Amino acid sequence: AIDDIAAVGFRAIQLRGEAFAQFGERPQELRDNLGRHNLTFAVLSSGNLSIDPAREREELATHTRHAQFVRDAGGLYLQVIDERPKGRPVAADDYRRLGRLLTELGKRTADLGIPLVYHHHMNSTGEKPQEVKAVLDAADPKHVRLLFDIAHYQQGGGDPVAALRQYRDWLEVLHLKDVRDRPGESG
């Protein structure tokens, strides 16, 4: 993918967690490879951040290790998505817990020089516009920034243009992509 992205002229790349699996012990190798392709390592998609209290220590440790990797590989941001609770609806306390956990993780990644960006996503706690707002209301913008995704916000029922205005002070990274309505749906 690095070859393909560089070949079409992009100047930066977002990598998924597989990059850590492949280069976790060799971040300089990834850094050199991206440098040869004139690509900036913009974002590492670190995976899901679970709000399960039994997993909190493990979750913070995993994503902090990923932030160290991002730093060592010359990357700019660490991205996390969260997991929607399974088998039950989202409760108000879930937003507060997620905001607190994001803030704690953001403090740890900031200590490494890597800002944390929250990526609201379909099938996550921050799926719908009011849910994105509830998560951000519970997080500290000093330690948690926003990776705003046009498509996911629209799929969740929101107006991306209005949201960009609303969250401009939170915005760090932007995913631009199209969304098509399913056949037979209006919108």
N, C-alpha and C positions, 0 to 999 in steps of 0.2 A: 504493500500500500504506500510505503514511503516513496518508492520509485514512481508510482503512478501519480501521486499527489504533486510531487515536484515536477514531473513531466508536463502537467497541464498548467503550471505556472503559479500554483498557490505558494504563499510565503510562510505559512504556519500550518500546524497540524495538531489535532486533538487525538490523543491515544487512549485506548481502553485499558482496563486492568491487565489484559494479556501482556502489555508492554512490561509491567512489573514482573510478571511470571517469567518472561523471556530475558529481561535485562536487569532484574532486581539486584543481582550481585555484580553487574557490570554496567553501571549507569554511564560511565565515561564512553563506553563503546556506542551506546545509543546517542549520546551527545555528539560524538565524532561523526557518526553516520548521518545524523540530521544536518550537521554542519557541512558535510560534503554535498548535501542536497539543497543547501541554502534554505533550510526550513527551521523556523522557530518552534520549539516545543511549547505550544500555548497552554494546553490543558491536559491533565490526566483524569480520565473518568475512573474514579477510585472504587466505584461500586455502590452498593446500598449501605445505608446507615440504619441499623435496626434500633428501635426505641425499647426493645425488650430489656428491662433492668438487669436480667441475669447475664446479658451479653455486653453490657456497657463497657466494662474494662477491656474486653477483647476487641470490641468495635473501635474504641478510641486508639488502642495500640496499633491495630491494623492500618487505619487511615493515617495515623501519624507516621508509620513506617513508609507509607506511600508518599507522604509529603516530603520525607527525607530523600526518597528516590527522585521525586520531581526536582528538588533543589539540586541534587548531585548530578542529574542529567541535564540541567540547564533549563528546566521548565518554569512556567510562570504561575499556574494556578492548579489547585486540587479541587476537583468537582465531586460532590456526593449527591446521590438521590436517596430518598428514604423508602421504607417499605410500609405500605398500608397494612394496618392490623388484619390478621387473617381470622375469619370466622366471626367477626363482630364489626359493627359500625365504628367509625372514628369518633372518639369522645373528645370533648374540649380539652381534657387533660393531656391528650396525645399531642396536640399542637404545642402546648406549653412544654411538655417533655422534649419534643423534637427541637423546639427553639433553644432550650437550655443545653441540650446535647450538641447541637450545631455550634452554639457559642463556645462551649468548652473545647470542642475540636478546633474551632477557629483560633482560639487562644494558643493552642499547641502548634498549629501549623504556622501561625504568625511568628512564634518564637523561632521557627526555622526559616523565616523569610518567605513563606509561601502562603498567599491568601487563599482562604476557603471560599468556594462559590457553591451555593445551593441551587441544584437543578430541579425545579418543579417538573413533574412528569406524570403521564397517565399511569393509573394504578398505583399512585403513591399518596401519602397523606396530603400532599399539596397538589392535588389534581385539579380541583375546581377553583375559580377565582377567589371565593371567600375562604377557601382552605389555604391558598397561597398567602393571602393576607394574614390569616391566623398564625401561620408558621412564622412569617416575618415579624409580626407584632410581638412574638415571643422570643425572637432572636435579637442579639446585639449587633447593630450594623457596623460597629467598629471591628467585629471579629467574623462576621458572616456577610458575604456579598451575594449578589444574585447572578446566576446564569439564566437569563430569560430566554425561554423557548417559545417562539411565535406559534409554532404548530401545536404544541401541547396546550398552550394557553387557550387557543381557539378551540381545540378539541374538547377542552374542559368547560366550554361554554362562555369564554370571555372574549372581550374585544382587545386584541393585542396592542393596537395603537393607544387606546386609553390607558392600558396597563403600563406601557412604556413611559407615558407621561407620569403616571402615578408612582412608579418605582425608579424613576431616573436617578435618584440619589443612592439607590441600592445597586444599580446596574454595573456590572464589571465585564460580563461576557454575553454575547448574543448569538443564539442559534436562529438562523434564517432558513426557513424551508416552507414549502407549500403544503397545503392540506386540501384534499378533495373530499367533498361530501360523498357519502355512499349513494349508489343509484337509488332513486326513489325518495331521498331525503331532501328537504329544502334547506337553504341556508346561505 
